Amino acid sequence: MTSGVILDTGPLVAIIDQDEQHHRWAVSQLKTIAPPLLTCDAVLAEACFLLRKHPTAVNQIERYCSTGVLTIPYSAGDDLESVFALMRKYRDTPMSFADACLVRMIETGAGRIVFTLDGDFKIYRQKGRRRIDTIAPG
């Protein structure tokens, strides 16, 4: 099983929403990942917003956090200068606040691989211009 996995918004939404295009893929990948999945507040905020019409989504996300399936080891509040610097660097992509936080999680050693549906992680680089390893469809 893969450990040290950082969870992006897309797979979290896909796992909860059975009608989402990548639901089956995300659930199958989840079975190969050792908990806890690591994430940040920005990802939870995006997921809650995107799942706002899904009646049990907030309860499921809360349960994942309270049972240790998800942990939040990173706070952008302690690292805003670096987060915004990444967003400026990738403004042509553009990079979301949540994506910048996930890149910073990699850079600070909070995790080693990003579970994502977002192809932009093939563009983003961590310090030293090193690729970011991903678990992604295709």
PELINPE-V470523 format. One record per backbone hydrogen bond with DSSP energy under -1.0 kcal/mol. CO is the residue of the C=O (numbers start at 0). NH is the residue of the N-H. E is the energy in kcal/mol with one decimal. If there is no record, write none. Layout:
co: (CO & CO)
nh: (NH & NH)
e: (E & E)
//
This chain:
co: (1 & 3 & 3 & 4 & 5 & 7 & 8 & 9 & 10 & 11 & 12 & 16 & 19 & 21 & 22 & 23 & 24 & 25 & 26 & 28 & 29 & 31 & 36 & 37 & 39 & 40 & 41 & 42 & 43 & 44 & 45 & 46 & 48 & 50 & 53 & 55 & 56 & 57 & 58 & 59 & 60 & 61 & 62 & 63 & 63 & 68 & 70 & 74 & 75 & 78 & 79 & 80 & 81 & 82 & 83 & 84 & 85 & 87 & 89 & 95 & 96 & 97 & 98 & 99 & 100 & 101 & 102 & 103 & 104 & 105 & 112 & 113 & 114 & 117 & 118 & 119 & 119 & 125 & 129 & 132 & 134)
nh: (33 & 111 & 112 & 37 & 114 & 11 & 12 & 13 & 14 & 15 & 16 & 19 & 22 & 25 & 26 & 27 & 28 & 29 & 30 & 31 & 32 & 1 & 70 & 6 & 43 & 44 & 45 & 46 & 47 & 48 & 49 & 50 & 51 & 53 & 56 & 59 & 60 & 61 & 62 & 63 & 64 & 65 & 66 & 68 & 69 & 36 & 38 & 77 & 78 & 82 & 83 & 84 & 85 & 86 & 87 & 88 & 89 & 90 & 92 & 99 & 100 & 101 & 102 & 103 & 104 & 105 & 106 & 107 & 109 & 108 & 5 & 134 & 7 & 120 & 121 & 122 & 123 & 128 & 125 & 113 & 115)
e: (-3.5 & -3.1 & -1.4 & -3.1 & -3.2 & -1.2 & -2.6 & -2.6 & -2.6 & -1.6 & -2.9 & -1.9 & -2.1 & -2.9 & -2.6 & -2.4 & -2.3 & -2.4 & -1.2 & -2.0 & -1.4 & -2.7 & -2.5 & -3.5 & -1.7 & -2.6 & -2.3 & -2.7 & -2.6 & -2.1 & -2.8 & -2.1 & -1.5 & -2.3 & -1.3 & -2.4 & -2.8 & -2.6 & -2.4 & -2.5 & -1.9 & -2.9 & -2.1 & -1.5 & -2.3 & -3.4 & -2.1 & -1.4 & -2.3 & -2.0 & -2.9 & -1.7 & -2.0 & -2.0 & -2.2 & -2.4 & -2.2 & -1.4 & -1.8 & -2.3 & -2.1 & -2.2 & -2.4 & -2.3 & -2.1 & -1.8 & -2.4 & -2.3 & -2.5 & -1.4 & -3.5 & -2.7 & -2.4 & -1.3 & -2.0 & -1.4 & -2.4 & -1.1 & -2.5 & -2.4 & -2.3)
//
